């Protein structure tokens, strides 16, 4: 699994507690997570995601079953750039049937959009499943 955008670590911590012993690779510019929400330092990659994620491409390619991309902001231009970056970088690391959860709409070839679960706010969250 991968987490793009650690933030304060709440979503990461929720995934860690609820998805068992799976390794979660975490990518962000800085680590600002609460002390109780810290990822394993060996799986934390700080810096620009456009540089840190491709550096692990060989070991992650086709193996990621779940990616949480939480990189959106209140800046429309930034959101377009981030969505484009996510759309370029995520597909090649995803396993067949893998799910991408995103706070931004993504343009992903080879993926189908998945309906949100009941109670999830339309337009705030997006789910995509890789074909295959």
Backbone as CSV, one residue per row, in Angstrom:
resi,resn,N_x,N_y,N_z,CA_x,CA_y,CA_z,C_x,C_y,C_z
1,UNK,0.842,-1.173,0.000,0.000,0.000,0.000,0.886,1.234,0.000
2,UNK,0.334,2.309,-0.529,1.051,3.578,-0.467,0.105,4.688,-0.014
3,UNK,0.682,5.637,0.666,-0.012,6.829,1.137,0.726,8.022,0.548
4,UNK,0.041,8.790,-0.307,0.617,10.010,-0.853,-0.005,11.171,-0.087
5,UNK,0.794,11.822,0.722,0.292,12.926,1.533,-0.001,12.469,2.945
6,UNK,1.006,12.410,3.782,0.844,11.963,5.164,0.050,12.963,5.995
7,UNK,0.305,14.243,5.783,-0.396,15.256,6.588,-0.157,15.033,8.070
8,UNK,-1.224,15.036,8.845,-1.125,14.811,10.291,-1.107,13.329,10.638
9,UNK,-1.317,12.463,9.641,-1.186,11.031,9.839,-2.451,10.294,10.225
10,UNK,-3.580,10.981,10.284,-4.801,10.318,10.756,-5.283,9.234,9.801
11,UNK,-5.303,9.521,8.488,-5.743,8.499,7.536,-4.749,7.347,7.503
12,UNK,-3.466,7.667,7.512,-2.441,6.620,7.553,-2.665,5.719,8.765
13,UNK,-2.872,6.319,9.933,-3.062,5.537,11.154,-4.308,4.660,11.051
14,UNK,-5.368,5.180,10.469,-6.591,4.396,10.281,-6.316,3.189,9.375
15,UNK,-5.611,3.419,8.272,-5.274,2.316,7.365,-4.400,1.288,8.076
16,UNK,-3.422,1.754,8.801,-2.503,0.854,9.505,-3.254,-0.015,10.515
17,UNK,-4.160,0.588,11.269,-4.902,-0.158,12.296,-5.904,-1.142,11.699
18,UNK,-6.439,-0.826,10.524,-7.525,-1.628,9.978,-7.146,-2.578,8.855
19,UNK,-5.934,-2.480,8.363,-5.559,-3.334,7.238,-4.416,-4.287,7.561
20,UNK,-4.285,-4.618,8.817,-3.359,-5.672,9.205,-1.894,-5.341,9.066
21,UNK,-1.142,-6.344,8.712,0.316,-6.244,8.703,0.898,-5.801,7.360
22,UNK,0.105,-5.237,6.497,0.619,-4.795,5.200,1.568,-3.616,5.376
23,UNK,2.617,-3.608,4.594,3.536,-2.463,4.593,2.851,-1.292,3.906
24,UNK,2.977,-0.100,4.500,2.436,1.111,3.899,3.601,2.054,3.640
25,UNK,3.880,2.271,2.357,4.928,3.206,1.953,4.309,4.598,1.962
26,UNK,4.960,5.538,2.638,4.400,6.869,2.847,5.287,7.909,2.171
27,UNK,4.634,8.819,1.409,5.339,9.852,0.659,4.753,11.215,0.994
28,UNK,5.615,12.156,1.348,5.194,13.533,1.590,6.431,14.414,1.570
29,UNK,6.202,15.715,1.526,7.329,16.658,1.549,7.993,16.696,2.913
30,UNK,7.168,16.706,3.968,7.669,16.761,5.343,6.843,15.811,6.188
31,UNK,7.373,15.448,7.346,6.637,14.618,8.293,6.081,15.523,9.383
32,UNK,4.778,15.782,9.315,4.104,16.608,10.315,3.062,15.795,11.074
33,UNK,3.195,14.473,11.045,2.204,13.597,11.671,2.291,13.661,13.191
34,UNK,1.128,13.458,13.805,1.064,13.363,15.266,1.985,12.231,15.729
35,UNK,2.527,12.335,16.945,3.429,11.287,17.431,2.832,9.876,17.359
36,UNK,1.551,9.741,17.645,0.927,8.410,17.635,0.572,7.932,16.223
37,UNK,0.798,8.769,15.233,0.450,8.442,13.847,1.687,8.350,12.953
38,UNK,2.827,8.099,13.524,4.075,8.059,12.761,4.223,6.747,11.997
39,UNK,4.600,6.844,10.718,4.883,5.628,9.954,6.253,5.058,10.316
40,UNK,6.477,3.839,9.901,7.780,3.202,10.046,8.801,4.061,9.292
41,UNK,9.855,4.526,9.963,10.845,5.381,9.282,11.436,4.743,8.019
42,UNK,11.513,3.418,7.991,12.065,2.738,6.814,11.128,2.814,5.617
43,UNK,9.853,3.150,5.858,8.866,3.222,4.786,8.387,4.647,4.536
44,UNK,9.078,5.624,5.111,8.725,7.031,4.957,9.709,7.692,3.989
45,UNK,9.179,8.302,2.934,10.006,8.908,1.910,9.639,10.378,1.794
46,UNK,10.552,11.233,2.257,10.303,12.675,2.291,10.954,13.362,1.096
47,UNK,10.252,14.349,0.586,10.724,15.104,-0.566,9.600,15.241,-1.561
48,UNK,9.932,15.657,-2.756,8.930,15.812,-3.809,8.509,14.427,-4.305
49,UNK,7.220,14.167,-4.286,6.705,12.852,-4.669,7.101,12.509,-6.105
50,UNK,7.217,13.504,-6.968,7.636,13.254,-8.349,9.036,12.668,-8.416
51,UNK,9.811,12.803,-7.353,11.155,12.231,-7.300,11.201,10.970,-6.439
52,UNK,10.518,10.989,-5.291,10.628,9.880,-4.347,9.874,8.635,-4.800
53,UNK,8.675,8.790,-5.373,7.925,7.611,-5.821,8.602,6.915,-7.004
54,UNK,9.025,7.638,-8.040,9.718,6.953,-9.138,11.001,6.240,-8.693
55,UNK,11.645,6.738,-7.658,12.870,6.082,-7.168,12.581,4.671,-6.656
56,UNK,11.335,4.396,-6.270,10.959,3.059,-5.781,10.185,2.259,-6.818
57,UNK,10.111,2.774,-8.023,9.290,2.133,-9.050,9.631,0.663,-9.245
58,UNK,10.886,0.342,-9.318,11.288,-1.041,-9.585,10.767,-1.991,-8.519
59,UNK,10.793,-1.589,-7.254,10.343,-2.490,-6.194,8.825,-2.478,-5.998
60,UNK,8.135,-1.427,-6.460,6.690,-1.339,-6.266,5.867,-1.668,-7.511
61,UNK,6.468,-1.669,-8.676,5.738,-1.802,-9.935,4.804,-3.007,-9.941
62,UNK,3.513,-2.714,-10.160,2.506,-3.764,-10.260,2.146,-4.448,-8.966
63,UNK,2.596,-3.939,-7.817,2.384,-4.630,-6.540,1.462,-3.909,-5.563
64,UNK,1.136,-2.662,-5.814,0.360,-1.876,-4.853,-1.123,-2.216,-4.989
65,UNK,-1.725,-2.704,-3.898,-3.134,-3.075,-3.926,-4.044,-1.930,-3.492
66,UNK,-3.492,-0.968,-2.758,-4.281,0.175,-2.308,-3.380,1.395,-2.243
67,UNK,-3.838,2.481,-2.877,-3.114,3.754,-2.815,-4.091,4.816,-2.333
68,UNK,-3.691,5.557,-1.328,-4.470,6.697,-0.868,-3.717,7.957,-1.258
69,UNK,-4.327,8.738,-2.138,-3.722,9.983,-2.596,-4.506,11.143,-2.009
70,UNK,-3.913,11.801,-1.031,-4.572,12.910,-0.326,-3.678,14.138,-0.461
71,UNK,-3.637,14.687,-1.671,-2.702,15.758,-1.986,-3.375,17.070,-2.371
72,UNK,-4.692,17.093,-2.356,-5.416,18.282,-2.775,-5.267,19.438,-1.806
73,UNK,-5.541,20.643,-2.326,-5.467,21.864,-1.521,-6.597,22.787,-1.974
74,UNK,-6.574,24.005,-1.511,-7.566,24.985,-1.943,-7.086,25.780,-3.153
75,UNK,-5.971,25.377,-3.725,-5.379,26.049,-4.880,-5.697,25.237,-6.141
76,UNK,-6.557,25.774,-6.997,-6.999,25.044,-8.188,-5.855,24.657,-9.111
77,UNK,-4.942,25.589,-9.351,-3.801,25.304,-10.231,-2.954,24.159,-9.667
78,UNK,-2.679,24.245,-8.382,-1.910,23.183,-7.732,-2.638,21.851,-7.845
79,UNK,-3.942,21.851,-7.647,-4.717,20.611,-7.736,-4.638,19.999,-9.133
80,UNK,-4.658,20.823,-10.165,-4.520,20.297,-11.528,-3.149,19.646,-11.722
81,UNK,-2.096,20.306,-11.249,-0.744,19.744,-11.370,-0.620,18.432,-10.597
82,UNK,-1.150,18.428,-9.376,-1.061,17.235,-8.527,-1.869,16.082,-9.130
83,UNK,-3.055,16.379,-9.635,-3.865,15.329,-10.259,-3.161,14.770,-11.493
84,UNK,-2.544,15.624,-12.286,-1.787,15.152,-13.446,-0.619,14.262,-13.010
85,UNK,0.104,14.695,-11.980,1.226,13.909,-11.475,0.746,12.547,-10.978
86,UNK,-0.315,12.532,-10.189,-0.843,11.273,-9.660,-1.280,10.358,-10.793
87,UNK,-1.937,10.940,-11.798,-2.372,10.156,-12.944,-1.227,9.559,-13.746
88,UNK,-0.071,10.203,-13.716,1.125,9.680,-14.406,1.840,8.617,-13.578
89,UNK,1.965,8.854,-12.264,2.814,8.005,-11.434,2.130,6.761,-10.861
90,UNK,0.865,6.864,-10.547,0.209,5.753,-9.855,-0.082,4.520,-10.714
91,UNK,-0.546,4.658,-11.947,-0.934,3.453,-12.684,0.122,2.353,-12.737
92,UNK,1.364,2.684,-12.959,2.386,1.648,-13.133,2.740,0.904,-11.850
93,UNK,2.423,1.465,-10.689,2.727,0.745,-9.455,1.548,-0.087,-8.970
94,UNK,0.375,0.125,-9.551,-0.819,-0.559,-9.074,-0.902,-1.992,-9.572
95,UNK,-1.338,-2.881,-8.676,-1.578,-4.278,-9.014,-2.899,-4.395,-9.774
96,UNK,-3.066,-5.431,-10.588,-4.372,-5.650,-11.208,-5.446,-5.740,-10.117
97,UNK,-6.525,-5.015,-10.307,-7.592,-4.975,-9.303,-7.329,-3.998,-8.173
98,UNK,-6.149,-3.371,-8.168,-5.792,-2.431,-7.109,-6.697,-1.206,-7.113
99,UNK,-6.867,-0.630,-5.944,-7.762,0.510,-5.749,-6.952,1.770,-5.444
100,UNK,-7.334,2.862,-6.096,-6.792,4.182,-5.766,-7.922,4.993,-5.136
101,UNK,-7.664,5.516,-3.956,-8.569,6.457,-3.293,-7.927,7.825,-3.446
102,UNK,-8.698,8.817,-3.869,-8.128,10.130,-4.108,-9.086,11.233,-3.667
103,UNK,-8.512,12.326,-3.214,-9.324,13.499,-2.904,-9.499,14.394,-4.126
104,UNK,-8.866,14.023,-5.221,-8.984,14.763,-6.480,-9.422,13.802,-7.582
105,UNK,-10.195,14.287,-8.555,-10.511,13.427,-9.702,-9.239,13.190,-10.518
106,UNK,-9.038,11.946,-10.941,-7.829,11.581,-11.680,-8.196,11.062,-13.062
107,UNK,-7.311,11.293,-14.019,-7.443,10.752,-15.361,-6.516,9.546,-15.435
108,UNK,-7.105,8.347,-15.392,-6.325,7.117,-15.294,-6.723,6.137,-16.395
109,UNK,-5.853,5.950,-17.366,-6.104,4.937,-18.374,-6.005,3.554,-17.762
110,UNK,-6.927,2.662,-18.136,-6.894,1.297,-17.632,-7.533,1.133,-16.261
111,UNK,-8.244,2.159,-15.792,-8.931,2.103,-14.498,-10.408,2.404,-14.715
112,UNK,-11.242,1.862,-13.850,-12.652,2.207,-13.859,-12.981,2.941,-12.566
113,UNK,-13.859,3.921,-12.660,-14.285,4.622,-11.455,-15.256,3.712,-10.698
114,UNK,-15.102,3.673,-9.395,-15.912,2.828,-8.526,-16.872,3.729,-7.752
115,UNK,-18.108,3.259,-7.588,-19.077,4.020,-6.802,-18.592,4.179,-5.374
116,UNK,-18.844,5.343,-4.808,-18.494,5.595,-3.412,-19.438,4.833,-2.494
117,UNK,-18.960,4.460,-1.325,-19.846,3.785,-0.369,-20.898,4.761,0.161
118,UNK,-21.996,4.243,0.680,-23.024,5.115,1.243,-22.429,6.037,2.312
119,UNK,-22.854,7.288,2.274,-22.393,8.261,3.259,-21.187,9.064,2.829
120,UNK,-20.468,8.591,1.806,-19.303,9.342,1.318,-19.797,10.500,0.465
121,UNK,-19.194,11.646,0.638,-19.644,12.847,-0.050,-19.151,12.879,-1.495
122,UNK,-20.091,12.888,-2.436,-19.763,12.967,-3.859,-18.967,14.239,-4.128
123,UNK,-17.959,14.145,-4.993,-17.166,15.304,-5.360,-16.032,15.619,-4.404
124,UNK,-15.975,14.911,-3.284,-14.879,15.097,-2.316,-13.932,13.907,-2.310
125,UNK,-14.397,12.760,-2.764,-13.611,11.537,-2.779,-13.864,10.825,-4.092
126,UNK,-12.846,10.096,-4.544,-12.937,9.366,-5.798,-12.258,8.015,-5.613
127,UNK,-12.871,6.972,-6.168,-12.308,5.623,-6.109,-12.131,5.090,-7.525
128,UNK,-10.992,4.446,-7.742,-10.675,3.891,-9.048,-10.106,2.479,-8.860
129,UNK,-10.488,1.544,-9.733,-9.957,0.182,-9.687,-9.257,-0.107,-11.007
130,UNK,-8.035,-0.678,-10.868,-7.286,-1.048,-12.069,-7.908,-2.283,-12.697
131,UNK,-8.092,-2.235,-13.995,-8.643,-3.378,-14.714,-7.665,-4.553,-14.633
132,UNK,-8.220,-5.729,-14.722,-7.356,-6.900,-14.753,-7.551,-7.698,-13.565
